[in-house]
Amino acid sequence: MNTYPRPINHIGLTVPDLDAAIAWYQDILGYRLILGPLEIVPDDTHFGQLAKDLLGDRLRRGRFAHLATGNQVGLELFEFDDPEAGPHPEGMEYWKNGYFHICITDPDIEDIVQHVVTHGGKQRTKIWEIFPDSERYLAYVEDPWGNVIEVYSHSYELTWSYR
């Protein structure tokens, strides 16, 4: 097998209100809805069988949608009615395996952080200069459902190749 840097295709997030999350990610981060919302029902259809294979016997019903971001990495949003989704009991459980955060790039980091906060999100950290005198900045925010979003002022490669 050849080893090469494989691109990230999409990121999946669970939210308690799919319609509100679609609207928020469209309005606040400019993402574009490309498919859905679609139902997830573990039945005998092709996608029902796929859902059962992936999510197991506990699943009864849910919905999902796909959004396009600015660099061809997708955002897939899920809502589960049964079992119902809910917040992590201890907030941001960074010490557990699995999803910790997504990171977006916006050169006007102060503006996007304020935009997130103004529209129901939360600012988790102040805006930090990653390396002294680098003019590369980061901040952590949350969407209204507690999903953590890191914001970089520069692309990933420009940020970390500075040193």
C-alpha angles and dihedrals in degrees: 000000000000118000115218135138105282116207122242107249102192145330123232122216129183116220132175095231115037097187093050091046093050090051093046095050090046096047100038105033099023096239118161124229107234102167137015159300088240129176123249110208121161097228137126095282120106094258091040090057091046090052091050091048093051103034103030136222096310093071115100104161143346145143136230141189137191124226128189120227129201097271105041095266108126131220115216114196123200132194120188121198095179113054089022119229120236142168122284107268092233099039115236103019096192092160093067126084116260137042114009104161146323121232127218130188123231123158090209095060095165091054096049092046091052091045091054092048093046090054101052102283128114134237107229099181139017118256108277131198100229095214122015111266092002098115087221113125140188139185135176122228135166132226115235090273097054099260108147119237121186117204123208124192091213136032119279094255094046091048098051100033091059092093 
